[in-house]
């Protein structure tokens, strides 16, 4: 499953629904569905935060190992962890920014429910 596409499709769906006129009950159902998606993605977000932090820690430890020992293999390990950490950071930032955008969509749905 491509979670990035899944999240973008959901956001496009919510935005298209916000352009429609609906009654309060339909807005409430949309909010319920949207909040369920937020809960699903929160799990993904937490897991990737932990993985990113772990690889970041491994990267720092390999840098420290290189400076303490001077072993060339520690330098290779540092490069390997750097290559792994960068995509994890980029993906985590995507998750974080998307969820924060979804919070704004939830606020917009709330406005529709309360009017």
C-alpha positions in Angstrom: 0.0 0.0 0.0 1.3 3.4 -0.9 0.4 5.4 2.2 1.5 8.7 0.7 -1.1 8.3 -2.2 -3.7 7.1 0.3 -3.2 10.2 2.4 -3.3 12.5 -0.6 -6.4 10.8 -1.9 -8.2 11.2 1.5 -7.2 14.9 1.7 -8.5 15.5 -1.9 -11.7 13.8 -1.0 -12.2 15.9 2.2 -11.5 19.1 0.3 -13.9 18.2 -2.4 -16.6 17.4 0.2 -16.0 20.8 1.8 -17.0 22.5 -1.4 -20.4 20.8 -1.3 -23.5 22.0 0.6 -24.6 19.5 3.1 -26.8 19.2 6.2 -25.3 18.9 9.7 -25.8 15.1 9.8 -23.7 14.6 6.6 -21.0 17.0 8.0 -20.9 15.0 11.2 -20.5 11.8 9.3 -17.7 13.4 7.2 -16.0 14.5 10.4 -16.3 11.0 11.9 -14.7 9.5 8.8 -11.9 12.1 8.8 -11.1 11.7 12.4 -10.9 7.9 11.9 -8.3 8.5 9.2 -6.4 10.8 11.5 -6.3 8.0 14.1 -5.0 5.5 11.4 -2.3 7.9 10.3 -1.3 8.7 13.9 -0.1 5.1 14.3 2.0 5.4 11.2 3.4 8.8 12.4 4.4 7.4 15.8 6.1 4.4 14.3 8.1 6.5 11.9 9.1 8.9 14.6 10.5 6.1 16.6 12.3 4.6 13.6 13.7 8.0 12.6 14.9 8.7 16.2 16.5 5.2 16.3 18.4 5.7 13.0 19.4 9.2 14.1 20.8 7.8 17.3 22.7 5.1 15.3 24.0 7.9 13.0 25.3 9.9 16.0 26.8 6.8 17.6 28.6 5.9 14.4 30.0 9.4 14.1 31.2 9.3 17.7 32.7 5.8 17.1 34.6 7.2 14.1 36.0 10.1 16.0 37.0 8.0 19.0 38.6 5.1 17.0 39.4 6.5 13.6 38.3 3.2 12.0 37.5 3.6 8.3 34.7 1.0 8.7 33.0 3.4 11.2 33.0 6.0 8.5 31.3 3.6 6.1 28.7 2.9 8.8 28.2 6.6 9.2 27.5 7.1 5.5 25.2 4.1 5.5 23.1 5.5 8.4 23.1 9.0 6.8 21.7 7.5 3.6 19.0 5.8 5.7 18.1 8.7 8.0 17.5 11.3 5.3 14.6 9.5 3.6 13.1 8.8 7.0 13.2 12.4 8.0 11.7 13.5 4.7 8.9 11.0 5.0 8.3 11.9 8.7 8.0 15.6 7.8 5.5 14.6 5.1 3.4 12.8 7.7 3.7 15.6 10.3 2.8 18.3 7.8 -0.1 16.3 6.4 -1.6 15.6 9.8 -1.3 19.3 10.8 -3.2 20.2 7.6 -5.8 17.6 8.4 -6.3 19.3 11.8 -7.2 22.5 9.9 -9.7 20.5 7.7 -11.3 19.2 10.9 -11.7 22.8 12.2 -13.3 23.7 8.9 -15.8 20.7 9.2 -16.5 21.8 12.8 -17.4 25.3 11.5 -19.9 23.7 9.0 -21.4 21.6 11.7 -21.9 24.6 14.1 -23.5 26.8 11.5 
